[in-house]
Amino acid sequence: MTRYVIITPIRDEEKYVAATIESVIRQTLLPVEWVLVDDGSSDRTGEIVDGYAACFPWMRVLHRVNRGFRKAGAGVIEAFNDAYNHLRTQNWEFIVKLDGDLTFSPDYFEQCFAYFDGEPCLGIGGGDVYHQIAGKLKLERNPRFHVRGATKIYRRACWEAIGGLLTAPGWDTIDEVKANMLGWKTRSFPELRLLHHRLTGTSEGLWRDQVKHGQACYVAGYHPFFLLASCLRRLYRRPYVLGSIAMLWGFLNGYLGHKARVDDTRLISYLRDQQLRRLCGLETIWK
């Protein structure tokens, strides 16, 4: 039996968190421990998760003080790390970062670990994320090496090699780039679908989301040419033009504000090399 633990940072998820919990407790392969972190919710989220935790000994809830605002990116990892430091299980094989607004099939984790069993070099994996839009399921497309931050499974050896997660925007790309740099493989499993009930980037509006995306690219150390190419490509997606302007502004604001970025010159060099290879049509993790 695969021993895995789950950490779920949540804030104001009363509308969806019960469905996520139901998806987990119905799994054919249950976690040995699940810590849900109520990151200062002002709705009934805390009450809902406390009710479930009282029924399952492997489920626990941590309640954090409400900081008064949603702190995307860094705030999520602060909550995650708080739970990580309170884990009671020490002999886990995999650790899962799972959002509180997802639903998935009862054999989701069993199938995920079957992929890991078959690929010893696979360090980070997870299913593909879909959204229900106009009555149809729409895939959230990503580069082949990327696993959405909403659902990430880390093999323990890979987790220890990358040194955990960066407490900053862009953490869910930096972890995978570093893993690949160190010789691990990372990928999504297209056969496994998760339904994400909150459309990515809608918690604070699409404009702010794209600004934050640009900031995350700066923090991760993106090559300016690659970022510009991404902005040009984004011109044809909603919000048209404005989305690209917002992303570019977020990126440039990092330079103008002399903001801190990932403190790893080797990682940035590897990242930029992969991005330039993508722009040149060469083999890269970015395809």
BELBELCOR-V542974 format. One line per field, one symbol per residue. ss: DSSP state (H for helix, E for strand, L for the rest). psi: psi as a letter, one per 20 degrees, with the letter a starting at -180 (. if undefined). Layout:
ss=???
psi=???
This chain:
ss=LLLEEEEEEELLLLLLHHHHHHHHHLLLLLLLEEEEEEELLLLLHHHHHHHHHLLLLLEEEEEELLLLLLLLLHHHHHHHHHHHLLLLLLLLLEEEEELLLEEELLLHHHHHHHHHHHLLLEEEEEEEEEEEELLEEEELLLLLLLLLLLEEEEEHHHHHHHLLLLLLLLHHHHHHHHHHHLLLEEEEEEEEEEEELLLLLLLLLHHHHHHHHHHHHHHHLLLHHHHHHHHHHHLLLLLLLHHHHHHHHHHHHHHHLLLLLLLLHHHHHHHHHHHHHHHLLLLLLLL
psi=ppoqqppopqolkhhhhhhgghhgijqhoqqhqoopoolkqjbjgggghhgghiioijpqpppqqoiiqpnqehhghggghgggijphphlqhqppoprkkqqrqhjghghghhgghinhjohprrrqpqqopljqpppnqrqhippqihnpppqghgghhikbqpmrqjhjhgghggghhjjrqpqrnhiopqoohoppjihjqhghghghggghhghikqphhggghhgghihjqqppghggggggghghhgghjlqqrpmnhgghggghghghhghjkrprii.
